[in-house]
Amino acid sequence: MKKTCGYFFRLIKDNFISLAAFEFIFKASAFILFVPLIARLMNIATNNAGIMFITTKNVARLMKNPLMIVMTLSMILILICISYYEVCCIWMCYRKYARGIRPSVSDMFADGLVHLSKTSRRYGIKIYLQMAAIFPLLCFHMTVILFDRLDILASCVKFIFRGIPVKYIGAISAVAVIFLFSFSTQKFGRSISGRREEMKHFFRRTVHLIAVNLITGLALFLIYLTIVVIAALVIRFFGKKNSALVYLIRTENIMYYVLAFLAGAFGYISNIALLFMFQSKHRTSGKPLVRQPKGLRRKIVTVLIIIVFVADIGSAAGYVVNGSHVLEEIFISTTVTAHRGGAKFVPENTMYGVEYAIESGSDYIEIDVQLSADGEVFLLHDTSLKRTTGANKPAYTLTYEELSRLDAGSFFNSSFSDAYIPTLDEVLTACKSKINLNIEIKSSKRGDELVTKVLELIDRHEMREQCVITSTEYPYLKLVKELRPEIRTGYISNMLYGDPTSLKYADFFSVKFAVVNENFVKAAHNAGKEVHVWTVNTKPLINRMKGLDVDSIITDNPVLARKILARKNDRKSLAEILQTFLYR
């Protein structure tokens, strides 16, 4: 037992750099390639099912769609094939190590392809059935983390196993996966029944399997806890107290997905090491490892890896700079929108509001735009300037130069006397790659001109992915869709009657909290439309909206909303506990 454990850890330790580099490149590439592919296929499936957006409420309708069933099975088949290639690469790394050769990352990619070809020809479909049996275990920790975080995945499971609690599904799945993995390590054509020695091997392997995966789970938890605690200490001593909780929650959220990535890597590395030990008779001799000779094949593979890696970095940078509502829909259940920039704490529709919305960790900032006498798009909610600037004039009668000289902050607090009315161009510049925008186009006699200019500004800043456009004027939304169909639109109303599906130019509803109830949310989601709710400022209301599974909470207090949304079953999150401990 001691000798076996020693070899297992040596197998991973001596190859760790190559394995870690391989897993990073492989999984990053798979993510970059698969997310756009999945997004495109999901668009096809949702359009076929008559659904515009996937939500936890209408996922059952999507899952019943025949095209979705075919596409899901196809994606699973592709995923198993790609995963088998990953297994082959790691397997060949261990095999080369056992023969006294230290493989590089390019060797792993090249040797894995050769091994994939040989085993596919030799075993045919059997090897892929075996892969299907062990695949759930290889991804077990990653799946647990993602299912805890992604409501849509959990909803799919609940739909498939209707009436069975998720915890029982997880327990049964874990036992089944462990059995299948241990059983799959037997040689093809042999049976474990009736053979005492083989039964002993079977149970010994099962014990090893459970122990390794428990250790892996513990290691992942300690990594997560360590990084979050370190981040909390850094924020405590170098950050602002007012925004500490937001940054802690943001760090905790990011760590969930980093943890899922690490879980996927550790799952493959450790479980394939076990599988290699179970099935291979090779053991390293203890002599110094030699490098595999460089050949033309290795050089070609190295060049390809560099090209793919550069492409990965470019795609990732694109997501960071331009944002992606596809990723947002997958990874975020309910978003937080800072109403006019967080009107409870800073002057509304000012650059102070933009800064606060970004610092507060909001997903969106909601702003109101109008058109000045000289055709400049500026931020202001009211038609009159009196409430926010003291000037008793309609805003549209002044040029932007005249508007910019007005004090737009003293009405809130004298410390903001330097606040002014900003242009949409300034706001877009400040928000690019930092926060999404919900741009409300106010009703105006020059509405069509205003819509056109807003779209031109969005195009100029290349922020179509980051912006949604809302209005109380449905014709404005129609014009947006005719000119830029890819930009999402929302219809604003105090009350909605009739069939939500009739508003085909609105991708979501932006409605007052008093309107929202379970039936309305269900009807909207069944129609494939999101529900954004304003203005939700108190803890009971935020909890209610969270329970109704609305898609965005528009609030003057985004920090409070973020804190409540981060909780599970209204229990304090780790971020809140750390904040309480560090700032008491």
N, C-alpha and C positions, 0 to 999 in steps of 0.2 A: 504493500500500500504506500509506504513512505517512498520507495523507489519510483513508483508510478507517478505520485504527486510531484516528486522532484523533476522527473522528465517532462511532465506536463508544463510546469512553470518555466523550465529551461527552454522548452520549445517555443513558448511565447516571448520570453524575455530576450533571447538571442536574436529573434527575428522582428522585434517590436518596431524598430524604425521603418523597415521595409513594409511591414503590415499596416502600420499607422498611415504612412504616406499613400499606400495603395488604397486603403479604405477611404481616405479623404478625397482622393482624385476620383475614385469609382463612384462613391455615393454623391459627391457634389455634381458630377457629370450626369448621373442618373436623375438627380433632382432637377437640374437645369433643363434637361431634355424632356423629362416626363411631365413637369408642371404645365408647359404650354400644350403638350399633346393631350393630357387629361382635360385641360380647360377647353380645348377645341372639341373633344369628344363629348364633354359634358354639355357644351352649347348645342351640339347636334341633338343630344338626347333630350335636353330640356325643351328645345323648340318642338321636337316631335311629340313630347308629352304635354305641350301647351303651358309650360312653366318658364317664367323669365328668370327667377332666382331660386336657388335651392335653399330651403330653410328646414329647421328641425320639424316644422309642422307639415310641410308638403313632401318630405322625402319619401313617405310611403307611396304616394301617388307616382313618384318618379321610379321607384323600385319595381312597381308593377308593370311599367312600360316594357313591351317586348324588345324594342330596340336597346333599351338600357340593359336588359338582361343579357342580350347577345354581346354588347360592348363590354359589360363587366366581366363576363367569362373570357372574352378575348384579352382584356387587360390582365387578368389573372394568369392566363397562359403565357403572355409575353413576359410578365413579371417573374414567373417560375423559370423561364428560359434564361433570362438575364441573371437571375439569382444563381442558377446552376453554373453559369460562366464565372460568377464571383467565387463560388465554392471551388471550382476547378483551379482558379488562380491561387487561392489560399492553400489548397491541398498540395499543389506543386511546390509552393514555397516550403512547406513542411517536408515534403519528400526530398527536395534538393538538400535541405538542412540535414536530414537523416543520412544522406550520402556524403556529408562533409563539404557541401557547397553553400556559400552564402549568396542567396539570390537577391538581385536588385528589383526595384519596382517594375522596370521594363521587362525583366526576365519573367516576373509573375504574370504580366499581361500576355506575353508571347507564349509561355509554357502553358498557361491556362487555356488558351485557344487550341493548342495542339491536343491537350488532354480532353477537352470538350469534344473535339472531332473524333478522337479514338474511342472514347466511351460511348458516344452516341451511335457510332457504327457497330460497336460490339454488343451493346445492350438494348439499343433502340428505345422504345417508349418506356421500358421498365425503369431506366435510370431517371426519367422525368417523373414517373409515378413515385419513386423513392424520394426524389427531391420535393415533390408536393407533400409527402408525409413529414419530412423534417423541416420544411420551410417555416411553419408556424413557430417552431421553437427557436430557429435562428433569429426571428423577428419578435420574439415573445416580449422582451422588456420594452422595445420600441413601441410595440402595439399597445401595451398597457399604458404607457405614458401618453400616447396620442389619443387613445380612447378616453382617457381622463380629461384631456384638454379640448378635444374636438367634438362638439355636440352633434354634428352631422353624422360622424362615424358611429357614435353611441346610438343615435336614432335609427341608423341602418340595422344595427344589431338587434335593437328592440323590435324592429319591424319583422326581421327574419325569425327571431325566436319569441314571437308574440306571447305575452303572458308569463314568461319566465324571467325572474329577476336577473339583472346583469351579473351580480356576484356569483350566482349559481352557474351561469353560462361560463364565466371565467374559471371557476373551480373545475367543472367538467372538462373544459377545453384543455386546462393545464394537465390533468391526469391523462387525457387521451393523447396529447402531444408527447408527453414523456414516454408513454407506452410505445407509440409509433416510432419515436426516435430510437429507443432501445432496441425495438424489434427490427428496425431497418438496418441495424449494424450487423445482423446475421448475414451469412453468405447466401447468395441467390440459390434457390432450390433446396435449401435445408430447413428443417423444422426444429423449433426448440422444445416442442412437446415430447415427453417421454424420455428426455435425456437429462439426467441429473446434473451433469457437469455444465451443460449448456444453460440450464436453468440458473445455476449459480453465477455463471458469467452474465446472464441477462440481468439478474437483480444487482450484481456488483456494478454493472454499467449504469443501471438506473440510479443507484446511490451516488455514483460519481456525477452523474448528470444533474441531479437535484442539488448536490453540494456546490458544484461549479456555478450553477445559475443563481443560487442563493447568495454566494459570494459576489457574483457579478452585480446583482441587485443592490447589495449592501454598498459595494464600491461606488456605484452610480449615485446612490443617495448621499454618500459622504462627499463626493465631488460636488454635487448640487448644493449641499448645505455649506460646504467650505467656501465656494465662490460667492454665494448669496451673502454669507456673513462678512466676508472680506469686502464685498461691494457696500454693505451696510456701514461698515467702519469707515470706508473711504468717503461715503456720502456724509456720514456724521461729522467728520473732521474737515472736509473740504467743500461740502455742498451747503445749500441753503436749507434751513429748517423747514420753511414753508413748502418747499417742493420735495423734501426728503422722501415722503411716503410714495409720491408719484414715481420717482426714480427707482425706489425699491421695488415697487410693483412691476415697473417696466423691466428691471433686471431679472426679477423672478420669472416673468413671462418669457423673456429671451432664453433664460436658462432651461426652461421646459423643453424648448425645441433643440437647444444644444445638447441637452441630455438625451433626447430622442435620437439624435444623430449618433452620439457616443454609444447609446444602447444598441443601435443597429450594428455599429462596428464591433463592439465587444461581443455581441451575440454570435456573429459569424466567426470571429477570431477564436474565441474560447470553445465553442461547440464543435467547430471543425477540427480543432486540436484534439478534442476528445475522440471524435470520430476517427481521426487519423491514428491515434493510439490504439483504438479498438480493432482496427482493420489492418494495420500495417505491422510488419515484423521488423522493420528497419529501426535501428537505434544508432544515434551518432556515436562515433568512436571516442570522442573527447579530444581528438586532435584539432589543431587550428583549422578554421574554415578557410577554404580557398574561394576566390571570386570566379564566377562563371566567365569563360572567355568571351570577349566582345566580338560579335559577328554582325553581318549585314542586317540580319533580321532584328537583332537587338537595337541597332542604330535606327532602323526604320520605325520600330515601335516607340523608341525614345522621342523621335521627332513628332510622331502622332500624339503622344501623351502631352508634349509641350503645346501643340496646337489646340488640343481639347481643353487643356488647363487654361490657356489664354482666353479661349472662347467662354469658359465657365466664369472667369473673372469679369469679362465684358458683360455677360448676361446678368451676373449678380449686381454689377455696378448700375446697370439699367434699371433693375428693380429698386435699388436704393435711391437713385436720382429721380426717376419718373414715377415710382410707386407702382402698385398693381392691385386693382380691385379684385382680381382673380385670387391672389394670395390672401387678401383681406377677407373674402367670402369664405375661404377654406379655413383659415386659422382664427378668425375673430367671430364670436357669436353675436354680441351686442356691442356696438361702437359707442363712443362718447363724443358728442359734439359740443364745443364751447359756444354757447349762444352769444352772438355779437362779440365773441372773444372772451367771455367770462364776465358778464356785466355786473356781477355782484362785487367784484374786486377791483375792476379797472374801468375807465371810461369806454363805453361801447363803441365799436366800429372805429377804433383808432389803432395806431401802431403799438400802443401799450397793450391793447387787447390781443393783437397778433403775438406779441412776445409772451403774454401770459398763457395763451392757448397752447403754445409750443412747450413752455416750461411745465405746464400742468399735465402733460402727457396725453392731451386730447387726440383723438383720431382725426377729427374734423374741427375746423373753425367755421361757424356760420356768420356770414356777413351780408349786408344789404347794399345794393348798388343802384345808383341813379345817374342821370346824364346832366351835366352842367350846360349853361347857355352856349358855351363855346365847344360843346361836344366831347368833354372829358368825362370818363367814367370814374365816379368817386363813391366813397362809402358814407351812407347815411340812412337811417331807418325812416324817420318822419319826413313828410313833405315839407313841413315848416322847420326852420332852423331854431326856433325859439327855445324849445326844451333843452337842447344840448349845447347851444352856443349863445343864447340870449338875443340873437338877431331875429326880429319879428318879420321875416321875409320868406317867401317860398324859395327853396334851394335852387330850383331849376331856372330862376330868373338871374342868377349870378354866374359870372365866369369862374373857372376854377381858381384863377389867381385871387379873386375876391374871397372865394370860399376858404382857400388855404390860409388866409390871414386871420380867420376867426379862431377864438379860443374854444376848443372842443373838449376841454377837460375840467375846467373849474366847476362846472355844474355838478360834477361827481365829488371832487375834492380839490381844494386850492393847490395841493402839491402836484397836481397834474395840469397846471396852467399852461404848460408848454405843448400840450397835446393839440393836434390839428386834424383836419379832415384829410385823410390820405386818398391817393388814387388807387384804383384796382391794380394798375401796373406796379406800384410800389409793394402792394400786398403780395402779389404773385411772386415777385422777386424774393421777398422775405420768406415765403412759405415753401418755395421749391425744394423738394427732397426732404422737407422737415415735417410737413403736416398737410393733410387733404383739406380742400375747401368746399363748403356748401354755399354757393353764390345765389342769393335770392335777388331776382330781378323785380324791382318795384314797378307797380303799375304807372304808366306814363303815356302821354299823347305821342311820344316819340319811341314807343316800345320796340318796334321792329329795328330801329336804328340802334337802340341800346343793346338788344340781343346780338345783333351783328357785331358790334364793337367788343362786347364781352367775349364772343367766340374768337375774334381776331387776336385779342390779348392772350387768351388761353393757348392759341396756336403759336403765337410768337414766343411764349415761354415753354412750349412743348410740355404742357401739363394736362393733357386730356385725361390721362389716367388718374390724376390727382383731384380733378374737379367734378362736382355734380352741380346742376343748375336747377333751382326751384323757383316757383312763382305761384301767386294766386290767380294769374292770368293763364288759363290753359292754352290759348293760341300762341303764347310765347314758347311754351314747351313744344308745341307742334312745329314751330319754326326752327327750334333747336334741332329737333329730330330730322327735319328735312335737310338742314345744312350740315349737321354733325351727328349722324345717327349713333355713333359709338359713345357719345357723352351721355351719361345717365341723367335723368330728369326726375323731379319730384313735384307733385301737385300739393299746394298748401291750402288747407281749409280748416275752419273751425268746426265744421260738421260735414259728414258725407252721407248721402242717401243713394240708394240704387245699387246697381251691379258694378263692383270695382273694375271688372274686366273691360268695361266700356271705354275707360280712359286709356286708350292704347298708346298714347304719346307720353304717359307718365310711368316711369319704372318703379316709383315708390310713392307712398303717400306721406306727407309731412303734416301731422294733425295735432290738435290740442289734446292734452292728456285727458280732458273730460270726455272726449269722444271715444277713447280707446277702451274696448272690452275684449273678452276672449273671442266672442263671435266675429268681431270686426277683424282682429288679427288673423284668425283662422281663414276668414273669407279672402282677405288680401293675400295671404300666403298661398292659398289654393289657387288664386288667380296669378301666382308667380310674381307678386309685387311685395316690396319691403314696406315696413311701417316705421317711420321716424316720428318721435313724439316730443312736443314742446309744451311749455317750458317746465321741466321736471326738476324741482329744486330741493325737495325735502326727502329725508330718509324713507318714510313710509311710501311715498310716491315712486321713488327709485326702485324700492323693493317690489312694488306692485308691477312696474314695467318690466323688471327683470323676470318676475314670475310669468308674465304674459308672453315673454320671449319676443319683445319688440326688437327691431334691428338696429335702432340708434336712439339714444337718449340725448335730447338737446337740452342743455342745462346751463344755468348761470354759475353753477358750482361743480365744475368737472372733476375736481379732486375727490369730492364726496361720492360722486357717481362711480369713479374708477375704484375707489375703496370698496364700495358695496358690491360692484360687479366682480371683484377679485375674490370675494368670499364664496365658500362652498357651504350651502345650507346655513347661511348667516353666521357661520363661525369665523372668528378672526383669521385672516390669512397670515402666512409666515412674515410677510412684509410689515403688517400692522404690529405683530408681536415684537419684531426687531425694532421698529420705530419706537414703540412704547418703552422698550427696555433701554434703548440708547438715549432717549430724550427725557427720561423721567427725572 
